[in-house]
């Protein structure tokens, strides 16, 4: 025998209250519907007025519910659009970085091409050029300043050979191995270079300071003025360095001793020319004295 159906939802007062409210709302709804039906039959004008009042009451609620539903429906597309914009932003940033790298690489290639052309022109003009080599590195963290060339004994490089770049003198070879050479830079404190001023030929001595600059001192003339922008080139005195290679430019007005910046910065160079040492022309013998004098 089947157990009897229980009419009561349980012993919970809350459940009983909710069930009671359900009955009340259902009864009120049926009553309102019956009233509206009677009004629509007996008094259409009153029915229209009642329907308008009901519409005025329910329209704000319906509008609010519609706004909530539309907002909830717009959340997934909004979230998707946000992540889509972020993804597109990342893609554009990566593209911009890649394009910047390509532009920088092209700029480096153009600069390297210009330097190589200038080196080739120098090599064609200079009959004493031994080899064009790459500057592998240059020391910049100490007072001693050296650089390394990727050419050595097997390429004809020897100790004492001068090294120059397109802009000017770099230094001279200090040590050599089969395929590398150590270069004493012109900005090293142990570097001493005989130079002359371009505008008047005044002789001077250029000495490295170890801090990336060169000190120019007058040779044998006291209280000699320097002007900012004065350019000094090798004089050829003492041999080693061929005459006419640009060395340094004076930074500011001075007397006796001037601070100058090297025209060839080894930190910015890729290639250099190794040349044979300059040999001073032999001295001409004095003409023989005539008889009777």
C-alpha positions as CSV (number, residue, x, y, z in Angstrom):
1,X,0.0,0.0,0.0
2,X,1.4,3.4,-1.1
3,X,2.1,5.9,1.6
4,X,-0.3,8.9,1.7
5,X,1.0,12.1,0.0
6,X,2.0,14.7,2.5
7,X,0.3,18.0,1.9
8,X,2.7,19.9,4.1
9,X,6.2,20.6,2.8
10,X,7.7,19.8,6.1
11,X,8.1,21.2,9.5
12,X,10.1,24.2,8.4
13,X,8.2,27.5,9.1
14,X,10.2,29.2,6.4
15,X,9.0,26.7,3.8
16,X,5.5,27.0,5.0
17,X,5.7,30.8,4.8
18,X,7.0,30.7,1.2
19,X,4.3,28.3,0.2
20,X,1.7,30.6,1.8
21,X,3.1,33.6,-0.1
22,X,2.9,31.7,-3.3
23,X,-0.8,30.9,-2.7
24,X,-1.4,34.6,-1.9
25,X,0.3,35.9,-5.0
26,X,-1.5,33.3,-7.2
27,X,-4.8,34.3,-5.7
28,X,-4.1,38.0,-6.1
29,X,-3.0,37.5,-9.7
30,X,-6.2,35.5,-10.5
31,X,-8.3,38.2,-8.8
32,X,-6.6,41.0,-10.7
33,X,-7.0,39.1,-13.9
34,X,-10.7,38.5,-13.2
35,X,-11.2,42.2,-12.4
36,X,-9.5,43.3,-15.6
37,X,-11.6,40.8,-17.6
38,X,-14.8,42.1,-16.1
39,X,-13.7,45.7,-16.6
40,X,-12.9,45.0,-20.3
41,X,-16.4,43.7,-20.8
42,X,-18.5,46.1,-18.7
43,X,-16.4,49.3,-18.8
44,X,-13.8,49.4,-21.5
45,X,-12.7,52.9,-20.6
46,X,-11.9,51.9,-17.0
47,X,-10.1,48.9,-18.4
48,X,-7.9,51.1,-20.5
49,X,-7.1,53.4,-17.6
50,X,-6.3,50.4,-15.3
51,X,-4.1,48.9,-18.0
52,X,-2.3,52.3,-18.4
53,X,-1.7,52.4,-14.6
54,X,-0.4,48.9,-14.6
55,X,1.9,49.7,-17.5
56,X,3.3,52.8,-15.7
57,X,4.0,50.7,-12.7
58,X,5.7,47.8,-14.6
59,X,7.6,49.7,-17.2
60,X,10.4,51.0,-14.9
61,X,10.8,47.5,-13.5
62,X,10.9,46.0,-17.0
63,X,13.4,48.7,-18.1
64,X,15.6,47.9,-15.1
65,X,15.5,44.2,-15.8
66,X,16.2,44.8,-19.5
67,X,19.2,47.0,-18.6
68,X,20.5,44.3,-16.2
69,X,20.0,41.6,-18.9
70,X,21.7,43.7,-21.5
71,X,24.7,44.5,-19.2
72,X,25.1,40.9,-18.4
73,X,24.9,40.0,-22.1
74,X,27.6,42.6,-22.9
75,X,30.1,41.2,-20.4
76,X,31.4,38.3,-22.5
77,X,32.0,40.5,-25.6
78,X,33.5,43.2,-23.5
79,X,35.9,40.8,-21.8
80,X,36.7,39.3,-25.1
81,X,37.2,42.7,-26.7
82,X,39.5,43.7,-23.8
83,X,41.7,40.7,-24.1
84,X,41.6,41.2,-27.9
85,X,42.8,44.7,-27.6
86,X,45.5,43.7,-25.1
87,X,46.7,40.9,-27.5
88,X,46.7,43.4,-30.4
89,X,48.6,45.9,-28.3
90,X,51.3,43.3,-27.5
91,X,51.5,42.3,-31.1
92,X,52.0,45.9,-32.2
93,X,54.6,46.5,-29.5
94,X,56.5,43.4,-30.6
95,X,56.2,44.5,-34.3
96,X,57.5,48.0,-33.4
97,X,60.5,46.5,-31.5
98,X,61.3,44.2,-34.4
99,X,61.1,47.2,-36.8
100,X,63.3,49.3,-34.5
101,X,65.9,46.5,-34.5
102,X,65.8,46.3,-38.3
103,X,66.2,50.0,-38.6
104,X,69.1,49.9,-36.1
105,X,70.7,47.0,-38.0
106,X,70.3,48.9,-41.3
107,X,71.9,52.0,-39.7
108,X,74.8,50.0,-38.4
109,X,75.3,48.4,-41.9
110,X,75.2,51.8,-43.6
111,X,77.8,53.2,-41.1
112,X,80.0,50.2,-41.5
113,X,79.7,50.4,-45.3
114,X,80.8,54.1,-45.2
115,X,83.7,53.2,-43.0
116,X,84.8,50.4,-45.2
117,X,84.7,52.6,-48.3
118,X,86.8,55.2,-46.5
119,X,89.3,52.5,-45.5
120,X,89.4,51.2,-49.1
121,X,90.1,54.7,-50.3
122,X,92.8,55.1,-47.7
123,X,94.3,51.7,-48.7
124,X,94.4,52.7,-52.3
125,X,96.2,56.0,-51.5
126,X,98.5,54.5,-48.9
127,X,101.1,52.3,-50.5
128,X,102.5,51.2,-47.2
129,X,99.3,49.6,-45.9
130,X,99.8,46.0,-44.6
131,X,96.3,44.8,-43.9
132,X,92.8,45.9,-43.0
133,X,91.8,44.2,-39.8
134,X,88.8,44.2,-37.4
135,X,89.2,45.9,-34.0
136,X,87.9,43.1,-31.7
137,X,87.8,45.0,-28.4
138,X,89.2,48.0,-26.6
139,X,89.9,48.4,-22.9
140,X,87.9,51.2,-21.3
141,X,87.7,50.4,-17.6
142,X,91.3,51.3,-16.6
143,X,93.9,54.0,-17.2
144,X,95.8,51.7,-19.6
145,X,94.2,51.7,-23.0
146,X,94.7,48.8,-25.4
147,X,92.9,47.2,-28.3
148,X,93.0,43.9,-30.1
149,X,93.2,43.3,-33.8
150,X,92.2,40.0,-35.5
151,X,95.4,40.0,-37.6
152,X,98.9,39.1,-36.6
153,X,102.2,37.6,-37.8
154,X,100.6,35.5,-40.5
155,X,99.0,38.6,-42.0
156,X,102.3,40.6,-42.0
157,X,101.7,42.6,-38.8
158,X,104.8,43.4,-36.7
159,X,105.4,45.2,-33.4
160,X,105.8,48.9,-33.9
161,X,103.5,49.2,-36.9
162,X,101.1,52.2,-36.8
163,X,97.3,51.6,-36.8
164,X,94.9,54.1,-38.2
165,X,91.2,54.4,-38.9
166,X,89.1,56.5,-41.4
167,X,89.0,59.4,-38.9
168,X,92.6,59.4,-37.8
169,X,95.4,57.7,-35.8
170,X,94.4,54.8,-33.4
171,X,97.8,53.8,-32.1
172,X,100.6,51.4,-32.8
173,X,101.1,47.6,-32.5
174,X,102.7,46.6,-29.2
175,X,102.6,42.8,-29.3
176,X,101.8,40.2,-32.0
177,X,100.8,36.6,-32.2
178,X,100.0,34.4,-35.2
179,X,96.5,35.8,-35.8
180,X,96.1,38.7,-33.3
181,X,97.9,41.9,-32.3
182,X,97.8,44.1,-29.2
183,X,97.5,47.8,-30.0
184,X,98.7,50.6,-27.7
185,X,96.1,53.3,-28.2
186,X,96.9,56.9,-28.7
187,X,95.0,57.8,-25.5
188,X,97.2,55.5,-23.3
189,X,99.5,57.4,-21.0
190,X,102.5,55.6,-22.5
191,X,101.7,56.8,-26.0
192,X,103.9,59.7,-27.2
193,X,103.2,61.0,-30.7
194,X,105.1,63.9,-32.5
195,X,102.4,66.1,-34.1
196,X,102.1,69.5,-35.7
197,X,99.3,72.0,-35.9
198,X,97.5,72.1,-39.2
199,X,97.0,75.9,-39.5
200,X,100.6,76.9,-38.9
201,X,102.7,73.8,-38.7
202,X,103.7,74.4,-35.0
203,X,105.4,71.2,-33.6
204,X,104.0,69.6,-30.5
205,X,103.9,66.3,-28.5
206,X,100.6,64.5,-28.1
207,X,100.4,62.2,-25.0
208,X,97.5,60.0,-23.9
209,X,95.9,60.7,-20.5
210,X,94.2,57.4,-19.9
211,X,90.7,58.9,-19.6
212,X,89.8,59.0,-23.3
213,X,91.5,62.4,-24.0
214,X,94.9,63.5,-25.3
215,X,97.2,66.2,-23.9
216,X,99.1,68.4,-26.4
217,X,102.3,70.1,-25.3
218,X,104.3,72.6,-27.2
219,X,107.8,71.3,-28.2
220,X,110.4,73.9,-27.3
221,X,108.2,77.1,-27.5
222,X,107.1,78.7,-24.3
223,X,103.7,80.3,-23.7
224,X,102.3,79.2,-27.0
225,X,98.5,79.8,-27.3
226,X,96.0,77.1,-28.4
227,X,92.6,77.8,-29.9
228,X,89.5,75.6,-29.5
229,X,89.2,73.6,-32.7
230,X,92.9,73.4,-33.5
231,X,93.6,70.1,-35.3
232,X,96.9,68.3,-34.9
233,X,98.3,65.7,-37.3
234,X,101.3,63.4,-37.1
235,X,104.5,65.2,-38.1
236,X,106.6,62.1,-39.0
237,X,109.4,63.2,-36.7
238,X,111.2,60.3,-35.2
239,X,109.7,57.8,-37.6
240,X,107.0,55.2,-36.9
241,X,103.9,57.4,-37.7
242,X,103.6,58.6,-41.3
243,X,103.1,62.4,-41.5
244,X,99.6,63.9,-42.0
245,X,97.5,61.4,-40.1
246,X,94.8,63.3,-38.0
247,X,95.3,62.8,-34.3
248,X,93.3,65.2,-32.1
249,X,91.3,68.4,-31.9
250,X,91.7,71.0,-29.1
251,X,88.6,71.3,-26.9
252,X,89.1,74.8,-25.4
253,X,91.5,77.8,-25.5
254,X,94.7,77.2,-23.5
255,X,98.4,78.0,-23.3
256,X,101.5,75.7,-23.3
257,X,99.3,72.5,-22.7
258,X,95.9,71.9,-24.2
259,X,93.3,69.2,-23.7
260,X,92.3,67.6,-27.0
261,X,89.8,64.9,-28.1
262,X,91.1,62.1,-30.3
263,X,89.6,62.2,-33.8
264,X,89.5,58.3,-34.0
265,X,87.6,56.8,-31.1
266,X,88.5,53.1,-30.9
267,X,85.3,52.3,-29.0
268,X,83.3,53.4,-32.1
269,X,85.5,51.7,-34.8
270,X,85.0,48.3,-36.4
271,X,88.0,48.2,-38.8
272,X,91.5,49.6,-38.9
273,X,94.4,49.8,-41.2
274,X,97.8,48.5,-40.2
275,X,100.6,50.4,-42.0
276,X,104.4,50.0,-42.2
277,X,106.4,52.3,-40.0
278,X,107.4,55.6,-41.5
279,X,111.1,55.8,-42.3
280,X,112.7,59.2,-42.3
281,X,114.4,60.1,-45.6
282,X,118.1,59.8,-45.4
283,X,120.0,63.0,-44.7
284,X,121.6,64.6,-47.7
285,X,125.4,64.7,-47.4
286,X,126.9,68.2,-47.1
287,X,128.3,69.6,-50.4
288,X,132.1,69.3,-50.6
289,X,134.0,72.5,-49.8
290,X,135.6,74.2,-52.8
291,X,139.4,74.4,-53.0
292,X,140.8,77.6,-51.8
293,X,138.0,78.3,-49.3
